[in-house]
Amino acid sequence: MKKNNAGKYIKYAIGEIVLVVIGILIALSLNNWNESKKMR
């Protein structure tokens, strides 16, 4: 039972990390898009 809970927690933590990374990548791409739009 204890091992099962640890596995669930690890999967949840990995999911959270993936969501944060995706959010950062989206923010960076939007920032780059705005910068290139300003240059024109």
Biopython code that builds the backbone (N, CA, C, O; Angstrom):
import numpy as np
from Bio.PDB.StructureBuilder import StructureBuilder

atoms = [
    (1, "MET", "N", (0.832, -1.208, 0.000)),
    (1, "MET", "CA", (0.000, 0.000, 0.000)),
    (1, "MET", "C", (0.868, 1.260, 0.000)),
    (1, "MET", "O", (0.597, 2.209, -0.735)),
    (2, "LYS", "N", (1.910, 1.258, 0.829)),
    (2, "LYS", "CA", (2.775, 2.444, 0.897)),
    (2, "LYS", "C", (3.466, 2.701, -0.441)),
    (2, "LYS", "O", (3.574, 3.843, -0.887)),
    (3, "LYS", "N", (3.942, 1.602, -1.086)),
    (3, "LYS", "CA", (4.631, 1.751, -2.366)),
    (3, "LYS", "C", (3.686, 2.313, -3.432)),
    (3, "LYS", "O", (4.088, 3.143, -4.247)),
    (4, "ASN", "N", (2.441, 1.862, -3.423)),
    (4, "ASN", "CA", (1.457, 2.331, -4.389)),
    (4, "ASN", "C", (1.257, 3.841, -4.264)),
    (4, "ASN", "O", (1.201, 4.549, -5.270)),
    (5, "ASN", "N", (1.148, 4.330, -3.034)),
    (5, "ASN", "CA", (0.970, 5.775, -2.818)),
    (5, "ASN", "C", (2.191, 6.553, -3.300)),
    (5, "ASN", "O", (2.052, 7.634, -3.872)),
    (6, "ALA", "N", (3.383, 6.010, -3.073)),
    (6, "ALA", "CA", (4.609, 6.680, -3.532)),
    (6, "ALA", "C", (4.611, 6.761, -5.060)),
    (6, "ALA", "O", (4.981, 7.790, -5.625)),
    (7, "GLY", "N", (4.205, 5.695, -5.722)),
    (7, "GLY", "CA", (4.158, 5.694, -7.189)),
    (7, "GLY", "C", (3.181, 6.727, -7.721)),
    (7, "GLY", "O", (3.470, 7.427, -8.691)),
    (8, "LYS", "N", (2.024, 6.819, -7.082)),
    (8, "LYS", "CA", (1.035, 7.828, -7.492)),
    (8, "LYS", "C", (1.602, 9.236, -7.314)),
    (8, "LYS", "O", (1.424, 10.098, -8.174)),
    (9, "TYR", "N", (2.291, 9.461, -6.185)),
    (9, "TYR", "CA", (2.857, 10.779, -5.907)),
    (9, "TYR", "C", (3.930, 11.131, -6.935)),
    (9, "TYR", "O", (4.003, 12.268, -7.403)),
    (10, "ILE", "N", (4.766, 10.141, -7.285)),
    (10, "ILE", "CA", (5.827, 10.388, -8.273)),
    (10, "ILE", "C", (5.211, 10.731, -9.634)),
    (10, "ILE", "O", (5.666, 11.656, -10.308)),
    (11, "LYS", "N", (4.173, 9.983, -10.037)),
    (11, "LYS", "CA", (3.507, 10.282, -11.312)),
    (11, "LYS", "C", (2.911, 11.679, -11.287)),
    (11, "LYS", "O", (3.002, 12.409, -12.274)),
    (12, "TYR", "N", (2.301, 12.061, -10.170)),
    (12, "TYR", "CA", (1.709, 13.394, -10.036)),
    (12, "TYR", "C", (2.797, 14.470, -10.136)),
    (12, "TYR", "O", (2.620, 15.481, -10.817)),
    (13, "ALA", "N", (3.921, 14.241, -9.452)),
    (13, "ALA", "CA", (5.019, 15.218, -9.470)),
    (13, "ALA", "C", (5.572, 15.378, -10.888)),
    (13, "ALA", "O", (5.838, 16.495, -11.332)),
    (14, "ILE", "N", (5.745, 14.255, -11.599)),
    (14, "ILE", "CA", (6.250, 14.326, -12.981)),
    (14, "ILE", "C", (5.260, 15.090, -13.860)),
    (14, "ILE", "O", (5.667, 15.900, -14.693)),
    (15, "GLY", "N", (3.967, 14.835, -13.676)),
    (15, "GLY", "CA", (2.953, 15.561, -14.438)),
    (15, "GLY", "C", (3.008, 17.052, -14.190)),
    (15, "GLY", "O", (2.894, 17.848, -15.122)),
    (16, "GLU", "N", (3.184, 17.434, -12.923)),
    (16, "GLU", "CA", (3.291, 18.864, -12.585)),
    (16, "GLU", "C", (4.504, 19.490, -13.257)),
    (16, "GLU", "O", (4.416, 20.588, -13.806)),
    (17, "ILE", "N", (5.645, 18.790, -13.214)),
    (17, "ILE", "CA", (6.874, 19.313, -13.829)),
    (17, "ILE", "C", (6.676, 19.498, -15.330)),
    (17, "ILE", "O", (7.077, 20.516, -15.895)),
    (18, "VAL", "N", (6.050, 18.504, -15.974)),
    (18, "VAL", "CA", (5.807, 18.595, -17.425)),
    (18, "VAL", "C", (4.925, 19.803, -17.741)),
    (18, "VAL", "O", (5.192, 20.534, -18.695)),
    (19, "LEU", "N", (3.871, 20.016, -16.939)),
    (19, "LEU", "CA", (2.992, 21.166, -17.177)),
    (19, "LEU", "C", (3.745, 22.483, -17.024)),
    (19, "LEU", "O", (3.546, 23.405, -17.814)),
    (20, "VAL", "N", (4.609, 22.577, -16.014)),
    (20, "VAL", "CA", (5.393, 23.809, -15.809)),
    (20, "VAL", "C", (6.325, 24.049, -16.992)),
    (20, "VAL", "O", (6.440, 25.174, -17.478)),
    (21, "VAL", "N", (6.992, 22.988, -17.454)),
    (21, "VAL", "CA", (7.912, 23.127, -18.597)),
    (21, "VAL", "C", (7.150, 23.583, -19.840)),
    (21, "VAL", "O", (7.617, 24.463, -20.564)),
    (22, "ILE", "N", (5.972, 22.986, -20.094)),
    (22, "ILE", "CA", (5.165, 23.388, -21.251)),
    (22, "ILE", "C", (4.768, 24.860, -21.134)),
    (22, "ILE", "O", (4.808, 25.593, -22.123)),
    (23, "GLY", "N", (4.389, 25.292, -19.939)),
    (23, "GLY", "CA", (4.025, 26.692, -19.721)),
    (23, "GLY", "C", (5.184, 27.632, -20.004)),
    (23, "GLY", "O", (5.004, 28.683, -20.619)),
    (24, "ILE", "N", (6.381, 27.248, -19.553)),
    (24, "ILE", "CA", (7.571, 28.075, -19.789)),
    (24, "ILE", "C", (7.863, 28.153, -21.287)),
    (24, "ILE", "O", (8.166, 29.228, -21.806)),
    (25, "LEU", "N", (7.773, 27.018, -21.983)),
    (25, "LEU", "CA", (8.041, 27.014, -23.430)),
    (25, "LEU", "C", (7.034, 27.879, -24.175)),
    (25, "LEU", "O", (7.410, 28.584, -25.111)),
    (26, "ILE", "N", (5.773, 27.842, -23.785)),
    (26, "ILE", "CA", (4.754, 28.679, -24.428)),
    (26, "ILE", "C", (5.060, 30.156, -24.182)),
    (26, "ILE", "O", (4.964, 30.974, -25.097)),
    (27, "ALA", "N", (5.429, 30.497, -22.938)),
    (27, "ALA", "CA", (5.748, 31.892, -22.621)),
    (27, "ALA", "C", (6.949, 32.374, -23.424)),
    (27, "ALA", "O", (6.945, 33.498, -23.926)),
    (28, "LEU", "N", (7.974, 31.542, -23.553)),
    (28, "LEU", "CA", (9.156, 31.927, -24.330)),
    (28, "LEU", "C", (8.820, 32.115, -25.807)),
    (28, "LEU", "O", (9.294, 33.059, -26.439)),
    (29, "SER", "N", (8.003, 31.218, -26.354)),
    (29, "SER", "CA", (7.661, 31.345, -27.776)),
    (29, "SER", "C", (6.820, 32.599, -28.018)),
    (29, "SER", "O", (6.991, 33.273, -29.034)),
    (30, "LEU", "N", (5.913, 32.914, -27.091)),
    (30, "LEU", "CA", (5.126, 34.145, -27.232)),
    (30, "LEU", "C", (6.024, 35.371, -27.144)),
    (30, "LEU", "O", (5.840, 36.334, -27.889)),
    (31, "ASN", "N", (6.996, 35.335, -26.234)),
    (31, "ASN", "CA", (7.928, 36.451, -26.088)),
    (31, "ASN", "C", (8.745, 36.643, -27.365)),
    (31, "ASN", "O", (8.921, 37.771, -27.826)),
    (32, "ASN", "N", (9.244, 35.550, -27.935)),
    (32, "ASN", "CA", (10.012, 35.628, -29.182)),
    (32, "ASN", "C", (9.150, 36.162, -30.312)),
    (32, "ASN", "O", (9.617, 36.955, -31.130)),
    (33, "TRP", "N", (7.882, 35.728, -30.364)),
    (33, "TRP", "CA", (6.969, 36.183, -31.409)),
    (33, "TRP", "C", (6.729, 37.688, -31.284)),
    (33, "TRP", "O", (6.713, 38.404, -32.285)),
    (34, "ASN", "N", (6.542, 38.168, -30.038)),
    (34, "ASN", "CA", (6.340, 39.610, -29.823)),
    (34, "ASN", "C", (7.584, 40.404, -30.212)),
    (34, "ASN", "O", (7.482, 41.467, -30.824)),
    (35, "GLU", "N", (8.762, 39.883, -29.853)),
    (35, "GLU", "CA", (10.007, 40.585, -30.201)),
    (35, "GLU", "C", (10.165, 40.677, -31.721)),
    (35, "GLU", "O", (10.529, 41.731, -32.244)),
    (36, "SER", "N", (9.893, 39.579, -32.430)),
    (36, "SER", "CA", (10.062, 39.612, -33.880)),
    (36, "SER", "C", (9.003, 40.536, -34.522)),
    (36, "SER", "O", (9.254, 41.151, -35.558)),
    (37, "LYS", "N", (7.836, 40.618, -33.899)),
    (37, "LYS", "CA", (6.777, 41.507, -34.410)),
    (37, "LYS", "C", (7.188, 42.980, -34.235)),
    (37, "LYS", "O", (6.914, 43.820, -35.092)),
    (38, "LYS", "N", (7.852, 43.271, -33.102)),
    (38, "LYS", "CA", (8.311, 44.643, -32.843)),
    (38, "LYS", "C", (9.389, 45.055, -33.848)),
    (38, "LYS", "O", (9.436, 46.207, -34.279)),
    (39, "MET", "N", (10.259, 44.100, -34.218)),
    (39, "MET", "CA", (11.378, 44.411, -35.112)),
    (39, "MET", "C", (10.880, 44.861, -36.489)),
    (39, "MET", "O", (11.501, 45.702, -37.139)),
    (40, "ARG", "N", (9.742, 44.285, -36.928)),
    (40, "ARG", "CA", (9.233, 44.610, -38.262)),
    (40, "ARG", "C", (8.674, 46.015, -38.341)),
    (40, "ARG", "O", (8.208, 46.436, -39.400)),
]
sb = StructureBuilder()
sb.init_structure("model")
sb.init_model(0)
sb.init_chain("A")
sb.init_seg("    ")
for serial, (resi, resn, name, xyz) in enumerate(atoms, 1):
    if name == "N":
        sb.init_residue(resn, " ", resi, " ")
    sb.init_atom(name, np.array(xyz, "f"), 0.0, 1.0, " ", f" {name:<3s}", serial, name[0])
structure = sb.get_structure()
